[in-house]
Amino acid sequence: MIPAIKKRRSVRQYLDQDISEEQLKEILTSAMYAPSANAIYPWEIVVVRRSETKELLSRTTPWSAHAKAAAAVLVVIGNEEESPDWVEDCSIVAEHIWLAAVDQGLSSCWIQIRGNDNAEKEIKELLNIPAKCRVLCLMPIGAPTQELEEHGDKNFIKSRIKNEKYK
Ligand SMILES: Cc1cc2nc3c(=O)[nH]c(=O)nc-3n(C[C@H](O)[C@H](O)[C@H](O)COP(=O)(O)O)c2cc1C
């Protein structure tokens, strides 16, 4: 598992190449097994594969340009009426998606939407997402144009780990 976690990078450039139904199914399966506070699973995913829609999504924030070239964009939405823990639950779903994409030889890079009210409103209108649902993030999926360097030992920062008590 650690090799896969080290391999996961934020990849923002994708080949002009579709992903297979099997790959997409594997990625969506990884989301289905994410843990959820009180086992509520207050989340849904909108799978966007149409070019025009991906392009519109790519314009919603200054940091979302890479959505345009992705083979698919998975829009992770949470129902805030169902669970106050929708942010945590959706975040785990997004990370499962990201790791499963890497496991499939694909790549992704989280696009943050929560906290950007204009972007969230635009996306909800564009995708007919009901008012009770919130958009956490977009997860573009595509074949990477190049392999980014894997995370190495420099990321293991010992000072971040406190033993028994903080001080
Ligand atoms: C909560 C969260 C929000 C992020 N939002 C964006 C974003 O909107 N656009 C983007 O290009 N990258 C975004 N990223 C990717 C980070 O920039 C990236 O994870 C970080 O630079 C570390 O690089 P790595 O993912 O390759 O390890 C986000 C990552 C997280 C976890």
The ligand as a Gaussian input file, in Angstrom:
#p B3LYP/6-31G(d) Opt

LIG

0 1
 C       -8.001000      19.760000      -0.151000
 C       -7.138000      19.937000      -1.364000
 C       -7.443000      20.921000      -2.282000
 C       -6.689000      21.066000      -3.437000
 N       -7.094000      21.961000      -4.390000
 C       -6.433000      22.012000      -5.566000
 C       -6.944000      22.807000      -6.622000
 O       -8.009000      23.423000      -6.525000
 N       -6.265000      22.831000      -7.794000
 C       -5.082000      22.135000      -7.961000
 O       -4.503000      22.221000      -9.039000
 N       -4.581000      21.355000      -6.963000
 C       -5.230000      21.265000      -5.789000
 N       -4.794000      20.428000      -4.800000
 C       -3.547000      19.653000      -4.986000
 C       -2.414000      20.177000      -4.087000
 O       -1.896000      21.370000      -4.638000
 C       -1.330000      19.069000      -3.993000
 O       -1.896000      17.946000      -3.349000
 C       -0.104000      19.514000      -3.231000
 O        0.580000      20.533000      -3.938000
 C        0.874000      18.354000      -2.977000
 O        1.286000      17.749000      -4.193000
 P        1.019000      16.190000      -4.483000
 O       -0.465000      15.976000      -4.503000
 O        1.649000      15.910000      -5.817000
 O        1.627000      15.374000      -3.387000
 C       -5.535000      20.253000      -3.648000
 C       -5.228000      19.260000      -2.709000
 C       -6.019000      19.092000      -1.604000
 C       -5.692000      17.976000      -0.626000

